[in-house]
Amino acid sequence: MKTTEGNIVKLVADITVLSNDNVLLVKYSDTNKYDHQSGWFLPDDLVNFGEDPDDAAARILNEQLRISSEPIILDHVETFTGNDRSWHIVFHYICRTAEMPEIKNSDDLEIFKWFSLNELPPKEEVAHHGWALYTIQSITKKQFRI
C-alpha cells in the first residue's frame, strides 16, 4: 500500500498465542516472504488490501495453524519505519487458551513450538533482532498485572 506521498505502508497482524504460562512461536519455511528473516516469530502476516486486521488475525490462525475457534483480541498497535524505509503498522493480537490447541501447521511453517514464558529462546534466535520477545514482554506485563 502507498500513501498519497508515494511512501510504502505495510499493515501487519501478529498473534501471541498463550496457553497458561506458555507461548507459541513459529519458524517459517520461506524466509523471502518474511523480510528475509529466519528464526522464531509470533504467527504473523501482512494484512491484505481491504482486509480488516481482526479478520487477518483470524486468517493467520486458521491458515498457518488450523486454529479456528479460539477468541482473538487486539492488545495494541505499534508503528515504526522498517529497514526498507517503509512505514509499518502492526496490530498485535492475543489468543488465550485454557489448553494447548491441536495445531496442524501449514506448508508456510517449518516448525512451531510452545515455550514457557520463563524459558523463551535467546534474542539471537528470534527474527527481527528479538522483536517477538519484546512483544511478548509488553503483552504479558499488561495481562498478568495485579
C-alpha positions, 0 to 999 in steps of 0.5 A: 500500500502507498500513501498519497506521498508515494511512501510504502505502508505495510499493515501487519497482524501478529498473534501471541498465542498463550496457553497458561504460562506458555507461548507459541512461536513459529519458524517459517519455511520461506524466509523471502516472504518474511523480510528475509528473516529466519528464526522464531516469530509470533504467527504473523502476516501482512494484512491484505488490501481491504482486509480488516486486521481482526479478520487477518488475525483470524486468517493467520490462525486458521491458515498457518495453524488450523486454529479456528475457534479460539477468541482473538483480541487486539492488545495494541498497535505499534508503528515504526519505519522498517529497514526498507524505509517503509512505514509499518503498522502492526496490530498485535493480537492475543489468543488465550487458551485454557489448553494447548490447541491441536495445531496442524501447521501449514506448508508456510511453517517449518516448525512451531513450538510452545515455550514457557514464558520463563524459558523463551529462546535467546534474542539471537534466535528470534527474527527481527533482532528479538522483536517477538520477545519484546512483544511478548514482554509488553503483552504479558506485563499488561495481562498478568498485572495485579 
